[in-house]
Amino acid sequence: MRQITRKQGDRFLSLVSVQPGVPDDLWRDNLLVVLERHGGHMTNAAEALGITRKTLWDKLRSLGVKAKGES
């Protein structure tokens, strides 16, 4: 699988969001890269991706990513 660099992360996810059939593991890995790049700040990461914080949160949860302290 092709790795997306941190520098490319935000732009990549903006592009793949409009393409069908993107594998979940690619979504998950790259959403986490964008979150890390923004220091875990969901609002900033969502803004960089051109989506709402709620959309980012919903996508992460649908991919099985849980918030700290969530069981």
TORRODO-482418 format. One record per residue (C-alpha): y, x, z; chain; residue number from 1; residue in three letters. Coordinates in steps of 0.001 Angstrom, whole numbers. Example, Ala and Ser with C-alpha at 12.3 -4.5 7.8 and 13.67 -1.06 7.14 Angstrom:
2
@py -4500 px 12300 pz 7800 chaine A num 1 residu ALA
@py -1060 px 13670 pz 7140 chaine A num 2 residu SER
***
This chain:
71
@py 0 px 0 pz 0 chaine A num 1 residu MET
@py 3477 px 1241 pz -858 chaine A num 2 residu ARG
@py 5620 px 2122 pz 2137 chaine A num 3 residu GLN
@py 9214 px 965 pz 2151 chaine A num 4 residu ILE
@py 11675 px 3382 pz 3702 chaine A num 5 residu THR
@py 14103 px 2273 pz 6363 chaine A num 6 residu ARG
@py 16960 px 2736 pz 3950 chaine A num 7 residu LYS
@py 15304 px 392 pz 1469 chaine A num 8 residu GLN
@py 14083 px -2122 pz 4057 chaine A num 9 residu GLY
@py 16922 px -4648 pz 4079 chaine A num 10 residu ASP
@py 17294 px -4656 pz 306 chaine A num 11 residu ARG
@py 13547 px -4883 pz -253 chaine A num 12 residu PHE
@py 13115 px -7915 pz 1959 chaine A num 13 residu LEU
@py 16061 px -9656 pz 359 chaine A num 14 residu SER
@py 14319 px -9208 pz -2999 chaine A num 15 residu LEU
@py 10805 px -10216 pz -1940 chaine A num 16 residu VAL
@py 12042 px -13333 pz -184 chaine A num 17 residu SER
@py 12395 px -14966 pz -3594 chaine A num 18 residu VAL
@py 9037 px -13777 pz -4950 chaine A num 19 residu GLN
@py 5839 px -15733 pz -4262 chaine A num 20 residu PRO
@py 2626 px -14083 pz -3160 chaine A num 21 residu GLY
@py 4007 px -11289 pz -981 chaine A num 22 residu VAL
@py 1188 px -10276 pz 1411 chaine A num 23 residu PRO
@py 1774 px -11104 pz 5078 chaine A num 24 residu ASP
@py 1148 px -7528 pz 6205 chaine A num 25 residu ASP
@py 3918 px -6303 pz 3894 chaine A num 26 residu LEU
@py 6297 px -8936 pz 5280 chaine A num 27 residu TRP
@py 5405 px -8086 pz 8880 chaine A num 28 residu ARG
@py 5702 px -4316 pz 8466 chaine A num 29 residu ASP
@py 9019 px -4487 pz 6712 chaine A num 30 residu ASN
@py 10569 px -7136 pz 8950 chaine A num 31 residu LEU
@py 9732 px -4859 pz 11867 chaine A num 32 residu LEU
@py 11369 px -1910 pz 10067 chaine A num 33 residu VAL
@py 14562 px -3911 pz 9570 chaine A num 34 residu VAL
@py 14512 px -5037 pz 13207 chaine A num 35 residu LEU
@py 14034 px -1445 pz 14365 chaine A num 36 residu GLU
@py 16848 px -309 pz 12096 chaine A num 37 residu ARG
@py 19121 px -2810 pz 13819 chaine A num 38 residu HIS
@py 18011 px -1804 pz 17312 chaine A num 39 residu GLY
@py 15944 px -4961 pz 17791 chaine A num 40 residu GLY
@py 19033 px -7135 pz 17435 chaine A num 41 residu HIS
@py 17729 px -10234 pz 15654 chaine A num 42 residu MET
@py 21130 px -11593 pz 14656 chaine A num 43 residu THR
@py 22166 px -8334 pz 12968 chaine A num 44 residu ASN
@py 18791 px -7959 pz 11253 chaine A num 45 residu ALA
@py 18899 px -11537 pz 9969 chaine A num 46 residu ALA
@py 22445 px -11082 pz 8737 chaine A num 47 residu GLU
@py 21437 px -7910 pz 6857 chaine A num 48 residu ALA
@py 18607 px -9865 pz 5213 chaine A num 49 residu LEU
@py 20873 px -12757 pz 4267 chaine A num 50 residu GLY
@py 18962 px -15272 pz 6391 chaine A num 51 residu ILE
@py 19628 px -17070 pz 9659 chaine A num 52 residu THR
@py 18372 px -15794 pz 12995 chaine A num 53 residu ARG
@py 16175 px -18891 pz 13256 chaine A num 54 residu LYS
@py 14616 px -18215 pz 9850 chaine A num 55 residu THR
@py 13856 px -14634 pz 10885 chaine A num 56 residu LEU
@py 12397 px -15821 pz 14191 chaine A num 57 residu TRP
@py 10267 px -18475 pz 12446 chaine A num 58 residu ASP
@py 8968 px -15951 pz 9893 chaine A num 59 residu LYS
@py 8073 px -13428 pz 12602 chaine A num 60 residu LEU
@py 6224 px -16069 pz 14624 chaine A num 61 residu ARG
@py 4368 px -17290 pz 11530 chaine A num 62 residu SER
@py 3215 px -13690 pz 11021 chaine A num 63 residu LEU
@py 1965 px -13424 pz 14604 chaine A num 64 residu GLY
@py 4777 px -11237 pz 15934 chaine A num 65 residu VAL
@py 5629 px -12198 pz 19504 chaine A num 66 residu LYS
@py 8717 px -11507 pz 21557 chaine A num 67 residu ALA
@py 8522 px -9258 pz 24593 chaine A num 68 residu LYS
@py 6980 px -11124 pz 27499 chaine A num 69 residu GLY
@py 5461 px -13805 pz 25257 chaine A num 70 residu GLU
@py 1708 px -14207 pz 25661 chaine A num 71 residu SER
***
